[in-house]
Amino acid sequence: MKDIQSKSLLTLIIIFFIIGFSTSAKDILGTDNGIVTDSLSPNAADESALVQNPDYVVYPASLEEHREESKSYVKQYSSSERSYIIHMFNKGKKFFPKAVKIFNEYDLPLELQVLPALESNFNANAVSNAGAVGYWQFMSELASEYGLSVNGKSDERKNFYKSTVAASRFFKDQLKFFKGDLLLTVAAFNCGQGRVRLAMKKSNKDNPDFWDVKQYLPNETRLFVMRFISMNVIAANYEKFIARKLNFNEPHLVQLASLDSSKNDISISRNSL
């Protein structure tokens, strides 16, 4: 009888973990906010945490490595900018799919789709104090360099499709230069490649990332990148965000069952996900 009970318990545990780990990222994240979530998939550790705590905040895989550096800012931003975030995701429903279609053609990270919300609030007629125009806030010189006409009423910076193509070409070049580093690319979009290169030099590191050079970047750029991270984390947890159930705490230790083959019995070991 003991052997039968042990085998039954082991079977239940195996089924529990198979169900938990086989849940797709798309099922977890959903697409009700209009943002395309294919590139915002949580990593295996986050999926494990969701098994025991469905309100646990998952990070897109591309941003997971430095969760601790950004967690407090994301938490604060999700609270202080709640109305703005909801407004932007609602407004972005008609823009996100269009941007993603273009990004896919250029093989770009889909995380970049949140940038027009941060740059212009999806406002074609937005003009910055520095003279940047349109959805992606291109300065005229850079816009011309990437094939956009900036003359009067035909200013293509105000055309979402054409300006997104130009932005994609820019991102492609920057990702190549920064060896695929997404956050350095976003920083360069905000303050220019030259300033990012100077910050990298000041860090005195061979292959610095954003966190290595952050202190040497303009304050505006630092905040811009942190907002970029925040928008993507919130996008990956949007249903929890709407329900005010974002849990930024680390998951608790859980008990995992293992089979001691020498005794043909079940032993319990404690592991952190």
Secondary structure, 3 states (H helix, E strand, C coil): CHHHHHHHHHHHHHHHHHHHHHCCHHHHHCCCCCCCCHHHCCCHHHHHHHHHCCCECCCCHHHHHHHHHHHHHHHHHHHHCHHHHHHHHHHHHHCHHHHHHHHHHCCCCHHHHHHHHHHHCCCCCCECCCCCECCCCECHHHHHHCCCCCCHHHCHHHCHHHHHHHHHHHHHHHHHHCCCCHHHHHHHHHHCHHHHHHHHHHHCCCCCCHHHHHHHCCHHHHHHHHHHHHHHHHHCCHHHHHCCCCECCCCCCEEEEEEECCCCEEEEEEECC
